[in-house]
Amino acid sequence: MKNTLLSLLAGLVLLVASPSQAHRISTRSGPPPEGISIPSLTHGQMAVISDNLSAIRALAGARAGFDLTTWRLEDYLNLQSFACFWGIVPGSITDENSPFNECAHAYLAAGRALLLQLAREPDADHKAIDALTSKIEVEMLADGASMNLCRYSDEPFNTNEVIWPHWGMAFSHPPTLTALGAVFALIVAGMFALFPRTTPPGARGVA
């Protein structure tokens, strides 16, 4: 429990200290490999991909062979999801004024790109992939998802760029302030529970 709370606190500090602009992350000492371009995702399409993201991840995890492009897209999806608090902050997906909306666009666009890449793999379960792709297309048509646009709807992404939340916008977005305040309060309460205040031996019995 103690280690969990310390990890949460460290993660919160790390994310708050993150830049609000996109930056490149390289996993090697030399020049980074050419990034994979990820097409933009409209505001309306985000909710549909979010609802089906666990199924996309499951298909990626069940693949038999190894494909470098698929692996890089899946790796980016995981990293970008972490940078965006996995979309759990209220308004991340639905509110374009949320400081988390752009980074949510990024990881959900990566999720759709991953599904399309899986369809190109020769050893993939194409029956399951086609079924999920058709389901997503029907849901997008039913919701008119392509017509629901926002400021980030025409923004492409790249596996060499991790999009962090715009922390400067958090103070003007009440749902984000409330969520982060609740997390901070939970961490503080847990720390007090783990490290209770003790009375010095010499002070006991003193009126």
C-alpha positions as CSV (number, residue, x, y, z in Angstrom):
1,M,0.0,0.0,0.0
2,K,2.8,2.4,0.9
3,N,4.6,1.7,-2.4
4,T,1.4,2.2,-4.3
5,L,0.8,5.6,-2.8
6,L,4.3,6.7,-3.4
7,S,4.1,5.5,-7.0
8,L,0.9,7.5,-7.5
9,L,2.5,10.6,-6.0
10,A,5.6,10.2,-8.2
11,G,3.4,9.7,-11.3
12,L,1.3,12.8,-10.5
13,V,4.4,14.9,-10.1
14,L,5.9,13.5,-13.3
15,L,2.8,14.2,-15.3
16,V,2.2,17.7,-13.9
17,A,5.9,18.5,-14.7
18,S,5.4,17.3,-18.3
19,P,5.5,19.8,-21.1
20,S,2.2,20.9,-22.6
21,Q,3.5,20.8,-26.1
22,A,4.4,17.7,-28.1
23,H,8.0,16.5,-28.0
24,R,10.0,13.7,-29.4
25,I,11.0,10.7,-27.3
26,S,13.8,8.5,-28.6
27,T,14.6,5.1,-27.2
28,R,18.1,4.9,-28.6
29,S,21.2,7.0,-28.4
30,G,21.4,7.7,-32.1
31,P,18.9,9.4,-34.3
32,P,15.4,8.1,-33.8
33,P,13.8,5.9,-36.5
34,E,11.4,7.6,-38.9
35,G,8.1,7.9,-37.1
36,I,4.9,6.3,-38.4
37,S,2.3,8.9,-39.4
38,I,-1.1,8.4,-37.8
39,P,-4.1,10.0,-39.5
40,S,-6.3,12.4,-37.6
41,L,-9.5,11.4,-35.9
42,T,-12.7,13.6,-35.7
43,H,-14.2,14.5,-32.4
44,G,-17.2,12.3,-33.1
45,Q,-15.1,9.3,-34.0
46,M,-13.3,9.4,-30.7
47,A,-16.1,8.0,-28.6
48,V,-16.7,5.1,-31.0
49,I,-13.0,4.1,-31.0
50,S,-12.9,4.5,-27.2
51,D,-15.8,2.1,-26.8
52,N,-14.0,-0.5,-29.0
53,L,-10.5,0.1,-27.8
54,S,-10.3,-2.9,-25.5
55,A,-11.4,-5.1,-28.4
56,I,-8.7,-3.6,-30.6
57,R,-6.1,-4.2,-27.9
58,A,-7.3,-7.8,-27.5
59,L,-6.9,-8.5,-31.2
60,A,-3.4,-7.0,-31.2
61,G,-2.5,-9.2,-28.2
62,A,-3.8,-12.3,-29.8
63,R,-1.8,-12.0,-33.0
64,A,0.6,-14.9,-33.8
65,G,3.3,-13.3,-35.8
66,F,5.5,-10.3,-35.3
67,D,5.3,-7.1,-37.4
68,L,7.5,-4.1,-36.6
69,T,4.9,-1.5,-37.7
70,T,2.2,-3.2,-35.6
71,W,4.5,-3.4,-32.6
72,R,5.4,0.3,-32.9
73,L,1.8,1.4,-33.1
74,E,0.8,-0.7,-30.1
75,D,3.8,0.6,-28.2
76,Y,2.8,4.2,-29.0
77,L,-0.8,3.5,-28.1
78,N,0.3,2.3,-24.6
79,L,2.7,5.2,-24.1
80,Q,0.3,7.8,-25.3
81,S,-2.5,6.4,-23.2
82,F,-0.3,6.7,-20.1
83,A,0.5,10.3,-21.0
84,C,-3.2,11.0,-21.2
85,F,-4.2,9.3,-17.9
86,W,-5.8,6.6,-20.0
87,G,-8.7,9.0,-20.7
88,I,-10.2,8.7,-17.2
89,V,-10.2,12.4,-16.4
90,P,-13.7,13.7,-17.0
91,G,-14.2,15.4,-20.3
92,S,-11.0,14.0,-21.9
93,I,-12.9,12.5,-24.8
94,T,-16.1,14.5,-25.0
95,D,-15.0,18.1,-24.2
96,E,-12.7,19.8,-26.7
97,N,-11.9,22.4,-24.0
98,S,-10.4,19.7,-21.7
99,P,-6.6,19.9,-21.4
100,F,-6.7,16.2,-22.1
101,N,-8.6,16.3,-25.3
102,E,-5.7,16.6,-27.7
103,C,-3.8,13.8,-26.1
104,A,-6.9,11.7,-26.1
105,H,-7.2,12.3,-29.9
106,A,-3.7,11.0,-30.2
107,Y,-4.1,7.7,-28.4
108,L,-7.5,7.0,-29.9
109,A,-6.1,7.8,-33.4
110,A,-3.3,5.3,-32.7
111,G,-6.0,2.7,-31.7
112,R,-7.7,3.0,-35.0
113,A,-4.4,3.0,-36.9
114,L,-3.5,-0.2,-35.0
115,L,-6.7,-1.9,-36.1
116,L,-6.1,-0.9,-39.8
117,Q,-2.5,-2.2,-39.5
118,L,-3.7,-5.6,-38.1
119,A,-5.9,-6.0,-41.1
120,R,-2.8,-5.9,-43.3
121,E,-1.0,-8.7,-41.4
122,P,-1.2,-12.1,-43.3
123,D,-1.3,-14.2,-40.1
124,A,-3.9,-12.1,-38.3
125,D,-7.4,-13.2,-37.4
126,H,-9.0,-11.5,-40.4
127,K,-12.5,-12.7,-39.6
128,A,-12.5,-11.1,-36.1
129,I,-10.7,-8.0,-37.5
130,D,-13.3,-7.5,-40.3
131,A,-16.1,-8.0,-37.8
132,L,-14.8,-5.3,-35.5
133,T,-14.0,-3.0,-38.3
134,S,-17.6,-3.3,-39.7
135,K,-19.0,-2.8,-36.2
136,I,-17.0,0.4,-35.8
137,E,-18.0,1.7,-39.2
138,V,-21.7,1.1,-38.5
139,E,-21.5,2.9,-35.1
140,M,-19.7,5.8,-36.7
141,L,-22.4,6.1,-39.4
142,A,-25.2,5.8,-36.9
143,D,-23.7,8.6,-34.8
144,G,-22.7,10.9,-37.6
145,A,-19.3,10.8,-36.1
146,S,-17.4,12.1,-39.1
147,M,-19.4,15.3,-39.0
148,N,-18.7,16.1,-35.3
149,L,-15.5,18.2,-35.5
150,C,-13.4,20.1,-33.1
151,R,-10.1,22.0,-33.1
152,Y,-8.0,18.8,-33.1
153,S,-10.1,16.9,-35.7
154,D,-7.7,17.7,-38.6
155,E,-4.5,17.1,-36.6
156,P,-2.3,14.1,-37.6
157,F,0.0,12.4,-35.2
158,N,3.3,10.6,-35.3
159,T,4.8,7.7,-33.2
160,N,7.8,10.0,-32.6
161,E,5.7,12.5,-30.8
162,V,4.0,12.0,-27.4
163,I,1.2,14.5,-26.8
164,W,1.0,15.6,-23.2
165,P,-2.0,17.4,-21.5
166,H,-2.1,21.1,-21.7
167,W,-1.7,21.8,-18.0
168,G,-2.1,25.5,-18.5
169,M,-5.8,24.9,-19.5
170,A,-6.5,22.9,-16.3
171,F,-7.2,25.9,-14.1
172,S,-10.0,27.0,-16.5
173,H,-11.5,23.5,-16.7
174,P,-13.5,22.7,-13.5
175,P,-13.9,18.9,-14.2
176,T,-10.1,18.5,-14.5
177,L,-9.5,20.5,-11.4
178,T,-12.0,18.4,-9.5
179,A,-10.5,15.2,-10.7
180,L,-6.9,16.1,-10.0
181,G,-7.9,17.6,-6.6
182,A,-9.6,14.3,-5.7
183,V,-6.5,12.3,-6.6
184,F,-4.3,14.6,-4.6
185,A,-6.6,14.4,-1.6
186,L,-6.6,10.6,-1.8
187,I,-2.8,10.5,-1.9
188,V,-2.5,12.9,1.1
189,A,-5.1,10.9,3.1
190,G,-3.2,7.7,2.3
191,M,0.1,9.2,3.4
192,F,-1.4,10.3,6.7
193,A,-2.7,6.8,7.2
194,L,0.6,5.3,6.5
195,F,2.6,7.8,8.5
196,P,0.4,8.7,11.5
197,R,1.5,11.6,13.7
198,T,3.1,10.3,16.8
199,T,3.3,12.0,20.2
200,P,6.9,12.4,21.6
201,P,7.4,10.2,24.7
202,G,8.2,13.2,26.9
203,A,4.9,14.9,25.9
204,R,2.7,12.1,27.2
205,G,0.7,12.9,30.3
206,V,1.5,16.6,30.1
207,A,-1.7,18.8,30.5
